[in-house]
Amino acid sequence: MMDLILRTLEFAAPILAMIGLGLFGAGVMTEMGLLGGLSRITRPIFSFTGLPDACASAFVVSLGSAVAANGMVAKFRDEGRLEEKEVVLCAIMNSIPVYLRELFTYQIPIVIPALGLVVGGFYALVFIVTALFKISAVVIMSRLFLGKRVCSVPEGIQEERVSFLEAAKRSIRRERRLFLKIAALYVTMTAAVFALRDRGAFDAFGVLPLAEIFGIPPESIVPLTTYVASPIVGISLLGPMIASNGISEVQAMIVLMLGSMFMLPLFAARSLLPRYVGLFGPRLGVGIVALSSGMSIFVRFLILLVLLAFAR
């Protein structure tokens, strides 16, 4: 038991230190308003679209809150300022800032330290590729299905500016609870992986066809199925397997793509669907969620095919 505890702490301590620093840094950036400059990238993006000014205004608001931005889009539709096609494309554009925020608040401070630079960096890159794919899709569809418009973008949202010391204090207060939750979860999952591996418990999953079909180790079924229910728990299980060479980096990437492909429909039905149906009604709300989630799944499917071809 003592050997298990020491191995767990030895493995988890440096990773948790990096996660803590990452969360602190992301919190400081947010408190100091440094992420507000992201609004500048909207100008060249919207200059290529056929979307109206109302969509550009909502997109700027989405840098702070996607819910508030979509509320604006729903209001513009009710006022007759936006057609249904424009509403769909505007709502998809409003989801883009989520990828940018998660890059600084989730991917860099949590995922990369937990999975390592190669696998964690790959997973962060998938988010960036998904965002770029959605932007490209909106630009193409707006030019194909909408009339030509000159879309101007208003000034970015103003964020409160505070000193570094005050930002640091706020960051510690805000991120402390999340860090403690992640730390407890990560240490528990790491200890569980080490203990189960020592007892050969993962051998029981050798008969599962999914492992054979995708060429992944049988024990990876555990983090794969866990990821579908909770990505953080799945990542916490996968990290120790990568570090102990129980699974290769490419196999870990395959597990992440499979897990996210199964997880995204569940997340959409559980979290996104009620919100969008409430704002835009059943038909339009379901259509927006299906199109947006379908794009994300399609990107992961293409990347999965590349990984499978590379793994052979």
C-alpha positions in Angstrom: 0.0 0.0 0.0 2.8 2.4 0.9 4.5 1.7 -2.4 1.3 2.4 -4.3 0.9 5.8 -2.5 4.5 6.8 -3.1 4.3 5.9 -6.8 1.0 7.8 -7.1 2.4 10.9 -5.5 5.6 10.8 -7.4 3.7 10.6 -10.7 0.9 13.0 -9.8 2.8 15.8 -8.0 4.6 17.4 -10.9 1.6 17.2 -13.1 -0.7 18.7 -10.5 1.9 21.5 -10.0 1.7 22.3 -13.8 -2.1 22.2 -13.7 -2.2 24.6 -10.7 0.2 27.0 -12.4 -1.8 26.8 -15.6 -5.1 27.5 -13.9 -3.6 30.4 -12.0 -2.2 31.9 -15.2 -5.4 31.5 -17.1 -7.3 33.1 -14.2 -4.9 36.1 -14.1 -5.3 36.6 -17.8 -9.0 36.5 -17.5 -9.2 38.9 -14.5 -6.8 41.4 -16.2 -9.0 41.4 -19.3 -6.2 40.2 -21.6 -8.5 37.8 -23.5 -10.8 40.7 -24.6 -8.4 41.4 -27.4 -9.7 38.4 -29.2 -12.5 40.6 -30.6 -10.0 42.0 -33.0 -9.9 38.8 -35.0 -13.6 39.2 -35.9 -13.0 42.0 -38.4 -11.2 39.9 -41.1 -13.4 36.9 -40.4 -16.7 38.7 -40.9 -15.4 40.6 -43.9 -15.5 37.3 -45.8 -19.1 36.4 -44.9 -22.5 37.4 -46.1 -23.8 37.8 -42.6 -25.5 41.0 -41.5 -24.2 43.4 -38.9 -26.5 42.0 -36.3 -24.5 38.7 -36.3 -21.2 40.6 -36.0 -22.6 42.4 -32.9 -23.8 39.2 -31.4 -20.4 37.5 -32.0 -18.6 40.2 -30.1 -20.9 39.7 -27.2 -20.2 35.9 -27.4 -16.6 36.6 -26.5 -18.0 37.2 -23.0 -21.1 35.0 -23.0 -22.4 32.7 -25.7 -25.8 32.5 -24.0 -26.2 36.3 -24.0 -25.1 36.4 -27.7 -27.6 33.8 -28.7 -30.3 35.7 -26.8 -29.5 38.7 -29.0 -29.8 36.5 -32.1 -33.2 35.3 -31.0 -34.3 38.8 -30.3 -33.1 40.0 -33.8 -35.0 37.1 -35.4 -38.2 38.0 -33.5 -37.8 41.6 -34.7 -37.5 40.4 -38.3 -33.9 41.6 -38.7 -32.5 38.0 -39.3 -33.8 35.2 -41.5 -33.7 31.6 -40.3 -30.6 30.8 -42.4 -28.8 33.7 -40.9 -29.9 32.7 -37.4 -28.4 29.2 -37.8 -25.0 30.6 -39.1 -24.9 33.3 -36.4 -25.6 30.7 -33.7 -22.7 28.5 -35.0 -20.4 31.5 -35.1 -21.3 32.3 -31.5 -19.9 28.9 -30.4 -16.4 29.7 -31.8 -15.2 31.8 -28.8 -15.9 28.8 -26.5 -13.0 27.0 -28.3 -10.7 30.0 -27.8 -11.6 30.3 -24.1 -11.2 26.6 -23.4 -7.8 26.7 -25.1 -6.5 29.0 -22.3 -8.7 27.7 -19.4 -8.9 24.0 -20.1 -6.5 22.7 -22.7 -3.3 24.4 -21.7 -3.7 24.4 -17.9 -5.3 20.9 -17.5 -5.2 18.6 -20.6 -1.6 19.2 -21.7 -0.1 18.6 -18.2 -2.3 15.6 -17.7 -1.7 13.9 -21.0 1.8 15.2 -21.9 2.9 17.7 -24.5 2.4 15.4 -27.5 -1.0 13.9 -26.7 -2.3 16.9 -24.8 -1.0 19.3 -27.5 -2.7 17.1 -30.2 -6.0 17.3 -28.3 -5.7 21.1 -28.0 -5.0 21.2 -31.8 -8.2 19.2 -32.5 -10.1 22.0 -30.8 -8.4 24.7 -32.9 -9.0 22.7 -36.1 -12.7 22.3 -35.2 -13.0 26.0 -34.7 -11.3 26.8 -38.0 -13.5 24.2 -39.7 -16.7 25.8 -38.4 -15.6 29.3 -39.4 -14.8 28.1 -42.9 -18.1 26.3 -43.1 -20.0 29.4 -42.1 -18.1 31.6 -44.6 -18.8 29.1 -47.4 -22.5 28.6 -46.5 -23.1 32.3 -46.0 -21.7 33.0 -49.5 -23.7 30.2 -51.1 -27.0 30.7 -49.4 -27.2 34.3 -48.3 -27.2 37.6 -50.2 -24.1 39.8 -50.3 -23.8 42.2 -47.4 -21.0 44.4 -46.0 -20.6 43.2 -42.5 -19.0 45.7 -40.1 -17.9 44.7 -36.6 -18.4 46.9 -33.6 -15.8 47.6 -31.0 -15.0 44.7 -28.6 -16.6 44.4 -25.2 -15.0 46.3 -22.4 -13.6 44.3 -19.6 -12.6 45.4 -16.2 -8.9 46.1 -15.9 -7.3 45.3 -12.5 -3.7 45.2 -11.2 -1.7 42.0 -11.4 -1.8 41.6 -7.6 -5.6 42.0 -7.5 -5.9 39.6 -10.5 -3.7 37.1 -8.7 -5.8 37.2 -5.6 -9.0 36.8 -7.6 -7.5 34.0 -9.6 -6.5 32.1 -6.5 -10.0 32.5 -5.0 -11.8 31.5 -8.2 -9.6 28.6 -9.3 -8.8 27.1 -5.8 -12.0 25.0 -5.7 -11.5 23.7 -9.2 -7.9 22.8 -8.6 -8.7 20.9 -5.4 -11.4 19.0 -7.2 -9.1 18.1 -10.1 -6.3 17.2 -7.7 -8.4 14.8 -5.7 -9.8 13.2 -8.8 -6.5 12.9 -10.5 -4.7 11.3 -7.5 -7.6 8.9 -7.0 -7.7 7.8 -10.6 -3.9 7.5 -10.8 -3.8 5.3 -7.8 -6.7 3.2 -9.2 -4.9 2.7 -12.5 -1.7 1.7 -10.8 -3.5 -0.7 -8.4 -5.6 -2.3 -11.1 -2.7 -2.7 -13.4 -0.7 -4.4 -10.6 -3.5 -6.9 -10.2 -4.0 -7.6 -13.9 -7.6 -6.3 -13.7 -7.4 -4.8 -17.2 -6.8 -8.3 -18.8 -10.6 -8.9 -18.4 -11.2 -6.5 -21.2 -9.2 -8.4 -23.8 -12.2 -9.9 -25.4 -13.9 -6.6 -26.2 -14.2 -6.3 -30.0 -13.8 -2.5 -29.9 -10.2 -2.8 -28.8 -9.4 -5.2 -31.6 -11.2 -3.1 -34.3 -9.3 0.1 -33.5 -6.0 -1.5 -32.5 -6.0 -0.1 -29.0 -4.9 -2.0 -25.8 -7.8 -3.7 -23.9 -7.2 -1.6 -20.8 -7.9 1.6 -22.8 -11.6 0.6 -22.9 -11.8 1.9 -19.3 -10.7 5.5 -20.0 -12.6 5.4 -23.3 -16.0 4.5 -21.7 -15.3 6.8 -18.7 -14.4 9.7 -21.0 -17.9 9.5 -22.5 -19.4 10.2 -19.1 -16.8 12.6 -17.9 -13.9 13.9 -20.1 -11.8 14.9 -17.0 -12.1 11.5 -15.4 -11.2 9.8 -18.7 -8.2 12.0 -19.1 -7.2 11.3 -15.5 -7.2 7.6 -16.3 -5.5 7.9 -19.6 -2.5 10.0 -18.4 -1.0 7.4 -16.1 -1.4 4.8 -18.9 0.6 6.9 -21.3 3.3 7.6 -18.7 3.7 3.9 -17.8 3.9 3.0 -21.6 0.7 0.9 -21.2 -0.6 2.7 -24.3 1.3 4.5 -27.1 0.8 8.2 -27.9 -1.0 7.4 -31.2 -3.3 4.8 -29.4 -4.1 7.5 -26.8 -5.1 9.9 -29.6 -7.4 7.3 -31.1 -9.0 6.8 -27.7 -9.5 10.5 -27.3 -11.1 10.8 -30.7 -13.4 7.8 -30.1 -14.4 9.0 -26.7 -15.2 12.5 -27.9 -17.2 11.2 -30.9 -19.4 9.2 -28.4 -19.4 12.0 -25.8 -20.5 14.9 -28.1 -24.0 13.7 -28.9 -24.7 13.0 -25.3 -23.3 16.5 -24.3 -25.4 18.1 -27.0 -28.6 16.3 -25.9 -28.0 17.0 -22.2 -26.7 20.5 -22.2 -27.1 22.3 -25.6 -30.5 21.1 -26.8 -32.6 22.5 -23.9 -30.8 25.8 -24.2 -31.1 26.2 -28.0 -34.7 24.9 -28.1 -35.6 27.4 -25.4 -34.1 30.3 -27.4 -35.0 29.4 -31.0 -37.9 26.9 -30.7 -37.9 23.1 -31.4 -37.3 23.0 -35.1 -34.6 25.7 -35.4 -33.0 24.8 -32.0 -32.6 21.1 -32.9 -31.3 22.1 -36.4 -28.6 24.4 -34.9 -27.4 21.8 -32.4 -27.4 19.0 -34.9 -25.4 21.0 -37.5 -22.9 22.4 -35.0 -22.4 19.0 -33.2 -22.2 17.2 -36.6 -19.4 19.5 -37.7 -17.4 18.7 -34.5 -18.0 14.9 -34.8 -17.1 15.1 -38.5 -13.7 16.7 -37.8 -12.9 14.1 -35.2 -14.0 11.3 -37.5 -11.6 12.6 -40.2 -8.8 12.8 -37.7 -9.6 9.3 -36.4 -9.2 7.9 -40.0 -5.8 9.6 -40.3 -4.7 8.2 -37.0 -5.9 4.7 -37.9 -4.1 4.8 -41.2 -0.9 6.1 -39.4 -1.1 3.4 -36.8 -1.1 0.5 -39.3 
